[in-house]
Amino acid sequence: MSVNQVYVIATFENSLFIELAISAMEQKGIPKEKILAAPLDKRSEARQLFDTIHRADGLSLFDGAAMLGTCFMLLGAIYGYVLKWGPIIWGIIGAVSGLLLGFLIKMLLVKNKQRGKKSITAEIVLLIRCEEHQWETIEKILWENTALGITRIHNGISP
């Protein structure tokens, strides 16, 4: 790679805008040989709801359950002094009911979130090798054609 060349990397959803962006760049003097479009394979298996010690995706079903279980256990133990079965039994009842309620609420929220919202995902990666002075033109073309994200790499360093 010569000193004044950069790599431009952009991600797109699978749409007609990719073809429009490639055509616009070819009209601006970038040859086809310097443009690479690579489609990404989609995940075929469904996401797992439960985390393991080796894999966690940041979606925890037990955080709300633990908080509600603790609160209900505390309330059960406090009011258990005036209730018939005593603070220990009411504390256990509060903990179990809080855990179940928190788990059910989180499950409903997760299922509604997955069903109701389409997430934007990158499906195609576009790699362009160009001259440094062409960067602004390419960036403008990519943003106008609904790129999800853009970066450039110059001499192995992203500015």
N, C-alpha and C positions, 0 to 999 in steps of 0.2 A: 504494500500500500504506500503510495507516495505521500509526501508530507502534507499536501493540501486536500486530501480526500477524507471523507467522513462516512460513517455508516449511520443510516437513519432507520430506526426500528419503530414500527407502529402496529397497534392491534385494532382489529375491526370485528364487528359482528358480521355474520355471513349475509351480505346484501349486495345490491347492484352498485353501491357507492365505491366498492373496491375497484371494480372495473373502470368506473369513471375517474377515480384517482390515478390509476395506472395510465389511462389514456391521456389525462391532462399532463402527467409527468413526461410521457413520451413526446407530447407536443412542445414541451419546454426544453427538449433536447437531451433527455436521459434515455439511453438505449435500453431495449428490453433485456439485454444480457446483464444489466446492472440492477434489475428488479427481481426479487424473489418473493413469491406469496406461498406461505405454508399453512395449510389448514391443520387445526388441532383436533385430536380425537377427543370425543366426549366421554365422560365417565359412564360406564354402563351399569355399575352396581349402585344401589341406593345408599344414601348416607346412613351410618349407624347412629342410633339414638344414644347409646351408652358408651361413655369413654372408658378406655382401659389404661393401664399404667404405661403402656408403650405408645398409645395414640390418643390424642385429645384434639378436638376441633374447636374448642372455645364455647361450645353449646352445652351447658351443664343443666341437667334436669334436677339436680339435687340441691342447688343453692337456695332456691325459694323454699323447698321442702324443709331444709335444715333450719332456716330462719323462722318459718311458721311453727315447726315442731318445737323449737326452743321457746318461742313466745307462748304458745299454748301450754307447754309443760310448766312454765313459770306461773302462768295464770292458774292452771290447775292446782299447783302446789300451794299457791297463796290462798285461793278460795277453798281448797280442800280442808283447811282448818275449821271452817264453819259448816262444811257439808258432811254428810253421813259417813262416807267411806274413808275419809282422812286424806292428808296431803300426798301420800305416796301413790295411792291408787289413782287419785285425780291427776297427779303429775304424769303418770304413765298414760292415762287416757288422753290427756292433753297433748303429750308428745306424739303418740300414734296418730291422733286425729289431725294434728298440724302437719305431720309428715305426709299423710295421705292427701290432705287438701292441697298442700303446696305442690306435690307431684302431679296431681290431676290438673291444677291450674296451668302449670308449665307445659304439660302434654298438650292441653287444648291450645295454648298460645303457639306452640311449635307447629302443630298441625294446621292451624289457621294461617300462619305465616307462610308455610310451604305451599298451601293450596291457593292463597289469594294473591300472591305477588310473583311476577315474573322477574327474575334477576337478570341483569345485563351481564353477559359473559363474553369474553374474548374468544372468537372462534377461528380467526385467521391472523397470522403474524405476517407483516409486510416488511421486508428488509431491502433497503435501497443503498447502493454505493454511489456516492456523488462527490462533486467538488465542494469545497468549503463555501464558495460564493453562491452555490445553489441551495443552501440550507434554508434560507428564509422563504424562498419560493416553494420548496417542497413542503415545509411546515405549513404554510398557508393552504396549499392544495389538500393536505391530509386533514387539517382541521375543518375545512369547508366540506369535506366528504365524510364527516361524522366518525373520525378516528376516536377510539376509546382512550388511547394514550400514545404519546410520542416521546422518543428519546433519541439522542445522537451520541455516537461514540467517535472520538477523535484520538487517534494513536492509542487506542485501548483504554481511554479514560473518558467517562461520561461527565460533561460539564455540569 
